[in-house]
Amino acid sequence: MTSATVRLVAPTQTERGLLRLAGHLTAYVEHRISRRAERRELSLDLLREQQTRRQDPRAVDHALAQLGLTRR
């Protein structure tokens, strides 16, 4: 009777495979979530940098002068 009890408690091979698959899927989804969060943080940092960067008004004049053009 002990061997019958052990068989009922232990997961079947299919159940072990499904648990392993669930673990792999969970790891994959968590990895994608973390990568997406990293890309989002990087995008927000770049956006903040672009918004706070002050444009030098003389830079346009300088670039146009190098091309031989004048600003109006």
Phi and psi in degrees as a GROMACS rama.xvg file:
@    title "Ramachandran Plot"
@    xaxis  label "Phi"
@    yaxis  label "Psi"
@TYPE xy
-65.0551  -41.6979  THR-2
-65.8863  -32.948  SER-3
-67.3225  -37.4881  ALA-4
-67.553  -40.7041  THR-5
-63.7825  -40.6206  VAL-6
-64.7135  -34.6864  ARG-7
-73.148  -29.0484  LEU-8
-83.9147  -38.554  VAL-9
-73.3231  139.683  ALA-10
-69.5859  149.156  PRO-11
-74.4049  171.099  THR-12
-62.9158  -39.3107  GLN-13
-63.8356  -43.0135  THR-14
-64.7531  -40.238  GLU-15
-63.3925  -40.2513  ARG-16
-63.8834  -42.0297  GLY-17
-65.4283  -39.0901  LEU-18
-63.2881  -40.7526  LEU-19
-64.5759  -43.8213  ARG-20
-61.4987  -43.1566  LEU-21
-61.8837  -38.9348  ALA-22
-64.3747  -42.5323  GLY-23
-65.4714  -42.6041  HIS-24
-64.2099  -40.7471  LEU-25
-62.3771  -44.5089  THR-26
-62.9976  -41.1376  ALA-27
-63.3426  -45.9108  TYR-28
-65.6627  -41.7537  VAL-29
-63.477  -37.5989  GLU-30
-64.5571  -44.5953  HIS-31
-62.7829  -39.8367  ARG-32
-62.9942  -43.9346  ILE-33
-67.7326  -39.1321  SER-34
-63.9876  -41.711  ARG-35
-64.1586  -39.0176  ARG-36
-65.5508  -39.4441  ALA-37
-64.3834  -44.3545  GLU-38
-64.3073  -37.5933  ARG-39
-65.2162  -44.1294  ARG-40
-61.3082  -43.1476  GLU-41
-62.8365  -43.4063  LEU-42
-63.1012  -42.5074  SER-43
-65.3057  -39.2749  LEU-44
-62.7931  -44.0296  ASP-45
-64.1424  -40.4259  LEU-46
-64.3919  -44.5761  LEU-47
-60.3675  -41.8016  ARG-48
-63.5086  -41.9818  GLU-49
-66.3236  -37.2304  GLN-50
-74.3292  -30.0457  GLN-51
-91.575  -14.758  THR-52
-68.5363  129.238  ARG-53
-87.4451  133.045  ARG-54
-86.5821  133.398  GLN-55
-83.3327  117.174  ASP-56
-64.2802  -24.5666  PRO-57
-76.5997  -16.6392  ARG-58
-64.9661  -37.2119  ALA-59
-67.5502  -44.8721  VAL-60
-60.542  -41.0268  ASP-61
-65.3203  -44.0109  HIS-62
-64.8303  -40.3566  ALA-63
-67.4073  -37.9183  LEU-64
-63.9425  -36.7028  ALA-65
-66.8593  -29.8064  GLN-66
-84.7608  -5.58073  LEU-67
84.908  16.2967  GLY-68
-107.681  159.753  LEU-69
-117.18  151.372  THR-70
-85.4306  147.089  ARG-71
